[in-house]
Amino acid sequence: MPFGIDAEGVYPIAPTPFLPDGAIDWDSAKRLFGWYREIGSTGVTILGALGEAPKLDHAESVKVIETCVAAVEGLPVVVGVSAPGFAAMRALARTAMERGAAGVMIAPLNTLRTDDQIVGYYAQAVEAIGRDVPFVIQDYPLLTSVVMTPGVIRRIVMDNPSCVMLKHEDWPGLEKITTLRGWLRDGSLRKISILTANGGLFLDFEMERGADGSNTGYAFPEMLIDVVRLAKAGRRDEAHDLFDAHLPLLRYEQQMGVGLAVRKYVLMRRGVLAHDAQRKPGAAMSATARAEVDYLLVRLARFDKRAAALKTA
């Protein structure tokens, strides 16, 4: 599968499976990564924010990379390497590429405020990891508090040939996609791939604005794959109908603090994960929240049969 400026489709953001005692559940990890390949993912992104990457040590991160690369059998794997310092970023990025990753993802430090600081940070990051390493800009101001205007993104892309993709997570961000695609058409921005995130909350219209696909987490990534496929085929109403059926669960999963717990719970009920455990510190779902998710799954099953055959909670 190609990875780079022409990347498209769906790159699910993978959670890291844990056992109840906090150890990594390697059997679930292999099953999860293999499942992403089986359902038609274009690639996989690991060690992102919702992969609980800051809770892993370097050796664990390397083993996650090796496990994923082996399980997806040739699909491109993107590795989150964001870190407070460039030494740790470089070590993980270089190791990831040596272990078969296709590229890395870098988010800006939350201390950056001015446009020049943001552009300078990415220049330093590229210098640290090496100009031969393809990288993805993670634009997620809700998490990082760093606001990247379209102009800043253009400067980063034009200054760094190794930048191949934008992970677009701004909210609201539809106009940003329109602006960037307009610059691509008039030649003032070189081509890059734009994959969108935010749990898929705006995927239906993001595809219509010019996104190439999705790079996010959701307990039913098949829906993301189908919506991207339908949108690219011009089957607008079908794409929106499927998206709308999933929207209540999608919205519930996007709650700050508890969203990862919801996603892992549903993946456990789907039989992909053996446990819904998070490594401490992590938010747990209450019995009421679980009942609400169960209710949403029953309603979803009326439209999407993939929500019908679930394990008992």
SEKE-646584 format. One line per 10 residues: number of its first residue (from 1); their letters; for each residue x, y, z of C-alpha. Coordinates in nm, 4 decimals. Layout:
! SEKE-646584
NUM	A	X Y Z  ...
***
This chain:
! SEKE-646584
1	MPFGIDAEGV	0.0000 0.0000 0.0000  0.1383 0.3460 -0.0843  0.2177 0.5908 0.1916  0.3077 0.9517 0.1326  0.1528 1.2499 -0.0392  -0.0901 1.0177 -0.2193  -0.2095 0.8344 0.0936  -0.5853 0.7959 0.1207  -0.8463 0.5743 0.2800  -0.8582 0.4996 0.6518
11	YPIAPTPFLP	-0.5713 0.4734 0.8989  -0.7382 0.3788 1.2290  -0.5748 0.5113 1.5436  -0.5125 0.1964 1.7437  -0.5615 0.1788 2.1195  -0.3003 -0.0127 2.3173  -0.4610 -0.3209 2.4784  -0.3862 -0.3837 2.8444  -0.4523 -0.6595 3.0915  -0.6340 -0.5709 3.4160
21	DGAIDWDSAK	-0.2972 -0.5565 3.5977  -0.1660 -0.2906 3.3564  0.0609 -0.5133 3.1491  0.0254 -0.4940 2.7704  -0.2107 -0.7593 2.6346  -0.0018 -0.8833 2.3440  -0.2576 -1.1397 2.2268  -0.5226 -0.8672 2.1940  -0.2692 -0.6401 2.0231  -0.1993 -0.8992 1.7533
31	RLFGWYREIG	-0.5713 -0.9613 1.7082  -0.6503 -0.5876 1.6911  -0.3832 -0.5081 1.4329  -0.4750 -0.8094 1.2209  -0.8421 -0.7127 1.2401  -0.7673 -0.3659 1.1050  -0.6140 -0.5299 0.8007  -0.9030 -0.7749 0.7573  -1.1723 -0.5057 0.7549  -1.0009 -0.3084 0.4774
41	STGVTILGAL	-0.7971 -0.0395 0.6507  -0.5454 0.1360 0.4276  -0.2913 0.1650 0.7085  -0.2697 0.1909 1.0867  -0.1464 0.4607 1.3243  -0.0097 0.3531 1.6615  0.1230 0.5214 1.9757  -0.0999 0.8248 1.9408  -0.2638 1.0106 2.2277  -0.5468 0.7562 2.2499
51	GEAPKLDHAE	-0.2922 0.4766 2.2250  -0.1814 0.5812 2.5757  0.1686 0.6299 2.4359  0.2953 0.8448 2.7281  0.2240 0.5504 2.9607  0.4601 0.3161 2.7738  0.8340 0.2939 2.8187  1.0675 0.2875 2.5182  1.1038 -0.0915 2.5092  0.7258 -0.1392 2.5185
61	SVKVIETCVA	0.6789 0.1156 2.2413  0.9302 -0.0660 2.0232  0.7560 -0.3991 2.0804  0.4190 -0.2422 1.9904  0.5740 -0.1226 1.6635  0.7189 -0.4654 1.5872  0.3918 -0.6397 1.6722  0.1876 -0.4067 1.4547  0.4197 -0.4208 1.1531  0.4136 -0.8006 1.1648
71	AVEGLPVVVG	0.0362 -0.8254 1.2096  -0.0726 -0.5866 0.9330  0.1365 -0.7694 0.6729  0.2519 -0.4867 0.4509  0.0071 -0.2095 0.5346  0.1804 0.1200 0.6147  0.2226 0.1834 0.9865  0.2533 0.5396 1.1154  0.4057 0.5816 1.4610  0.3356 0.8703 1.6960
81	VSAPGFAAMR	0.6719 0.9990 1.8199  0.5699 1.3246 1.9880  0.7808 1.3890 2.2968  0.8842 1.6784 2.5228  1.2418 1.6544 2.3961  1.4041 1.5796 2.0631  1.6341 1.3061 2.1968  1.3412 1.0793 2.2813  1.1651 1.1745 1.9572  1.4700 1.0895 1.7487
91	ALARTAMERG	1.5301 0.7587 1.9279  1.1750 0.6363 1.8733  1.1499 0.7705 1.5176  1.4726 0.6097 1.4007  1.3874 0.2816 1.5721  1.0374 0.2845 1.4236  1.1731 0.3241 1.0717  1.4299 0.0494 1.1298  1.1480 -0.1811 1.2448  0.9446 -0.1231 0.9286
101	AAGVMIAPLN	0.7248 0.1809 0.9949  0.6233 0.3908 0.6947  0.6454 0.7255 0.8732  0.5960 0.9113 1.1997  0.3457 1.1583 1.3418  0.4502 1.4730 1.5291  0.2312 1.7051 1.7367  0.3543 2.0500 1.8435  0.4529 2.1196 2.2033  0.1772 2.2915 2.4018
111	TLRTDDQIVG	0.4142 2.5779 2.4876  0.4252 2.7070 2.1292  0.2253 3.0239 2.0712  0.3427 3.2242 1.7704  0.3435 3.1173 1.4072  0.7225 3.1438 1.3910  0.7603 2.9257 1.7004  0.5429 2.6537 1.5471  0.7223 2.6605 1.2122  1.0589 2.6622 1.3897
121	YYAQAVEAIG	0.9615 2.3677 1.6061  0.8837 2.1488 1.3071  1.2102 2.2496 1.1413  1.3967 2.1410 1.4548  1.1973 1.8182 1.4763  1.2867 1.7302 1.1172  1.6510 1.8027 1.1886  1.6321 1.5744 1.4923  1.4628 1.2718 1.3328  1.6301 1.3064 0.9934
131	RDVPFVIQDY	1.5121 1.4503 0.6660  1.4692 1.0996 0.5265  1.1821 1.0197 0.7648  0.8335 1.0931 0.6218  0.6246 1.2726 0.8819  0.2657 1.3681 0.9524  0.1644 1.7008 1.1072  -0.0820 1.6414 1.3884  -0.3020 1.9508 1.4077  -0.5071 1.8943 1.7228
141	PLLTSVVMTP	-0.5576 2.2265 1.9050  -0.8198 2.0795 2.1399  -0.5431 1.8657 2.2899  -0.2270 2.0713 2.2371  -0.3715 2.4249 2.2699  -0.1593 2.5135 1.9658  -0.3546 2.6839 1.6882  -0.2095 2.6252 1.3413  -0.3552 2.8513 1.0771  -0.3641 2.7301 0.7165
151	GVIRRIVMDN	-0.0753 2.9666 0.6503  0.1376 2.8024 0.9198  0.0629 2.4579 0.7810  0.1613 2.5771 0.4336  0.4922 2.7087 0.5658  0.5696 2.3776 0.7390  0.4814 2.1789 0.4268  0.6768 2.3997 0.1892  0.9817 2.4188 0.4179  1.0024 2.0444 0.4811
161	PSCVMLKHED	0.9869 1.8033 0.1834  0.9620 1.5103 0.4241  0.6166 1.6320 0.5358  0.3736 1.4054 0.3512  0.0456 1.4278 0.5419  -0.1709 1.6502 0.7582  -0.3718 1.4847 1.0317  -0.6483 1.7417 1.0456  -0.8113 1.7589 1.3899  -0.9079 2.1239 1.4147
171	WPGLEKITTL	-1.2639 2.1913 1.5250  -1.4317 2.3621 1.3503  -1.2036 2.2896 1.0607  -1.4014 2.2494 0.7408  -1.2927 2.5877 0.6093  -0.9298 2.5001 0.6766  -0.9596 2.1992 0.4435  -1.1199 2.4170 0.1773  -0.8413 2.6757 0.2056  -0.5625 2.4177 0.1840
181	RGWLRDGSLR	-0.7188 2.2454 -0.1150  -0.7638 2.5809 -0.2841  -0.3935 2.6505 -0.2453  -0.3159 2.3088 -0.3894  -0.5202 2.3917 -0.6991  -0.3574 2.7307 -0.7522  -0.0080 2.5908 -0.7009  0.0813 2.7803 -0.3845  0.0900 2.4578 -0.1808  0.2530 2.1348 -0.2894
191	KISILTANGG	0.0504 1.8181 -0.2712  0.0088 1.6440 0.0625  -0.2411 1.3927 0.1914  -0.5103 1.5226 0.4286  -0.6642 1.2675 0.6622  -0.9103 1.3839 0.9251  -0.9743 1.2856 1.2853  -1.1823 1.4099 1.5823  -1.3275 1.0620 1.6150  -1.4836 1.1016 1.2723
201	LFLDFEMERG	-1.7405 1.3550 1.3953  -1.7255 1.5586 1.0747  -1.6055 1.2929 0.8293  -1.9153 1.3159 0.6105  -1.8547 1.6791 0.5157  -1.4759 1.6630 0.5477  -1.4722 1.4205 0.2558  -1.6805 1.6631 0.0530  -1.4376 1.9447 0.1356  -1.1457 1.7508 -0.0107
211	ADGSNTGYAF	-1.0110 1.5208 0.2608  -0.8423 1.2040 0.1369  -0.9726 0.9882 0.4178  -0.9771 0.9322 0.7916  -0.7037 0.8939 1.0530  -0.8924 0.8525 1.3753  -1.0215 0.6054 1.6284  -1.3742 0.4687 1.6540  -1.5061 0.1370 1.7778  -1.6550 0.0681 1.4322
221	PEMLIDVVRL	-1.3755 0.1648 1.1910  -1.5654 -0.0229 0.9199  -1.8085 0.2687 0.9176  -1.5232 0.5106 0.8508  -1.3989 0.2874 0.5696  -1.7454 0.2661 0.4150  -1.8146 0.6401 0.4404  -1.4825 0.7228 0.2733  -1.5530 0.4690 -0.0022  -1.9078 0.5928 -0.0610
231	AKAGRRDEAH	-1.8003 0.9571 -0.0605  -1.5276 0.8915 -0.3154  -1.7809 0.7105 -0.5333  -2.0147 1.0099 -0.5239  -2.2816 0.8179 -0.3318  -2.3557 1.1102 -0.1049  -2.6864 1.0088 0.0501  -2.5655 0.6562 0.1273  -2.2544 0.7972 0.2955  -2.4599 1.0357 0.5072
241	DLFDAHLPLL	-2.7202 0.7722 0.5949  -2.4564 0.5340 0.7296  -2.2743 0.8134 0.9089  -2.5957 0.9402 1.0671  -2.6775 0.5951 1.2042  -2.3454 0.5864 1.3886  -2.3467 0.9486 1.5025  -2.5049 0.8951 1.8487  -2.2367 0.6397 1.9441  -1.9672 0.8454 1.7729
251	RYEQQMGVGL	-2.0709 1.1486 1.9765  -2.0801 0.9508 2.3009  -1.7316 0.8173 2.2352  -1.5967 1.1687 2.1865  -1.6531 1.2758 2.5465  -1.3329 1.4185 2.6882  -1.1840 1.1976 2.9580  -1.4062 0.8932 2.9113  -1.3915 0.8476 2.5337  -1.1115 0.5911 2.5338
261	AVRKYVLMRR	-1.2917 0.3871 2.7978  -1.6018 0.3810 2.5767  -1.4039 0.2750 2.2705  -1.2241 -0.0037 2.4533  -1.5490 -0.1242 2.6080  -1.7150 -0.1548 2.2671  -1.4076 -0.3222 2.1158  -1.4180 -0.5689 2.4039  -1.7853 -0.6388 2.3387  -1.7000 -0.6890 1.9721
271	GVLAHDAQRK	-1.4461 -0.9550 2.0724  -1.1463 -0.7644 1.9399  -1.0012 -0.6850 2.2843  -1.0066 -0.9286 2.5728  -1.0327 -0.6459 2.8267  -1.1277 -0.2792 2.8280  -0.8513 -0.1932 3.0745  -0.6444 0.1229 3.0593  -0.3050 0.1698 3.2189  -0.3238 0.4016 3.5183
281	PGAAMSATAR	-0.4035 0.6838 3.5318  -0.7197 0.6330 3.3308  -1.0897 0.7080 3.3512  -1.3300 0.4197 3.4038  -1.6897 0.3923 3.2875  -1.9648 0.3865 3.5455  -2.2372 0.1209 3.5371  -2.4743 0.3891 3.4087  -2.2388 0.4811 3.1245  -2.2046 0.1163 3.0227
291	AEVDYLLVRL	-2.5816 0.0807 3.0157  -2.6082 0.3905 2.7966  -2.3522 0.2534 2.5514  -2.5314 -0.0819 2.5460  -2.8521 0.1021 2.4593  -2.6806 0.2902 2.1764  -2.5435 -0.0384 2.0400  -2.8913 -0.1918 2.0333  -3.0224 0.1083 1.8424  -2.7278 0.1012 1.6010
301	ARFDKRAAAL	-2.7876 -0.2679 1.5294  -3.1220 -0.1794 1.3741  -2.9340 -0.0108 1.0889  -2.5892 -0.1729 1.0924  -2.5780 -0.5484 1.1492  -2.2148 -0.5222 1.2619  -2.3473 -0.3922 1.5946  -2.5803 -0.6895 1.6413  -2.3452 -0.9794 1.7197  -2.1736 -0.8627 2.0378
311	KTA	-2.0416 -1.0476 2.3383  -2.2335 -1.0125 2.6637  -2.0959 -0.7285 2.8730
***
